[in-house]
């Protein structure tokens, strides 16, 4: 399966009735500031460079962010933090993403999530995450150039470890710990870096500050020296 084919499979997913109902309800009612927008309202696939060395794993689409736009980490405050950092440190050609046709291209970076549907209160259940995990596993199999994984939040961290097989292969004492900026070399040479998620809950309270956030990306850049200018790949194009 190719990444575009996998994206189509994800978009068509109906495995979690609670999540599908929530996404549909949000898309019908809409937020006042987005009343004139047509919401995406479907599962959101990953996005980026299929030859990426950097993989970023988040939690789930935002109800009025990527559930509205159809592109992961687009159209909300978390996405503003992420794309600004990616642009500043050389992985994106734009600092802001508002829609899937805004010209954003990622170079050497691919972004995905543990869950593909916006969950109520940003809390997918364990069963919903388990149902979604095969999609992350399939992406990992297709993204063969990944050398560094940046896990945003404890759920992104845990479910990358599970999808990659390390959760079961490594005992509780051998697994990398989750802490902001913590770095671990996995047995296959992949470097896992964990970070607090750039959610409003973390950024508005000061748990995650701009300097803390950019320190993580500076570290990733030292591990992955900059390559050629951004290029548009098939998975960058609107579905």
Buried (B, 14 or more C-beta within 10 A) or exposed (E): EEBBEBBEBBBEBEBBEBBBEBBBEBBEEBEEEEEEBEBBBBBBBBBBBBBBBBBBBBBBBBBBBBBBBBBBBBBBBBBBBBBBBBBBBBBBBBEBBBBBEEEBBBBBBBBBBBBBBBBBEBEBBEEBBEBBBEBBBBBBEBBEEBBBBBBBBBBBBBBBBBBBEBBEEBEEEEBBEBEBEBBBEBEEEBBBBBBBBBBEEBBEEEEBEEEBBBBBBEBBBEEBEEBEEBBBBEBBEEB
